[in-house]
Amino acid sequence: MSVIYITIVSTFSVLFMTTAMDKVIHFREHAAAMENYQIVKTGFNKPLLVLFILTEVFLIFSFFTLHIEIFNIVVALVLLGIYTLAVLINLLRGNTNIDCGCGSVLENDRLTYRMIGRNCFFMFMIILAFVIERNDTANFSVFGRIWMIMFSTGLMLVVAIIKEYLKLDRVYQFIRKIY
């Protein structure tokens, strides 16, 4: 397995783990975000959220094994496709002032077209990991895999720190305008 493959798969393992944990910890907020999307009837939002969380947990375990099968790819692409389609529908409706419900470092308080681009990039990376795995015969040690998972976790932390910094910078700019 190549370093690129291990990095992609480890990053998505950590990403799905953090988003699933955030959705479980803040279940009511995520259920409310799903209701704000106004795509499915109100009674179906909580069962769908549970299904999305379980799907993310499945992907965590399948990606942590670092062996991607076509079924795992299809599940990941369908899940990301559903999320992307929901955002697109609301953007086209003009319903942008709602939480995305993504969870973790991906959480955003407004829907934007950047989210669609981000999710399409994620889908591309998952397909790329599948292609790399099918064409690569190199092996990685257990230590190498653990190191890559730690690297991916660090990458998620850097993204979270940058996101928080940008939020603080916007607040600072707003305060400067007032004074």
Buried (B, 14 or more C-beta within 10 A) or exposed (E): BBEEBBBBBBBBBBBBBBBBBBBBEBBEBBBBBBBBBBBEEEEEBBEBBBEBBEBBBBBBEBBBEBEBEEEBBEBBBEBBEBBBEBBBBBBEEEBEEBBBBBBBBBBBEEBEEEBBEBBEEBBEBBBEBBEBBEEEEEEBEEEEBEBBBEBBBEBBEEBBEEBEEEEEEEEEEEEEEEE
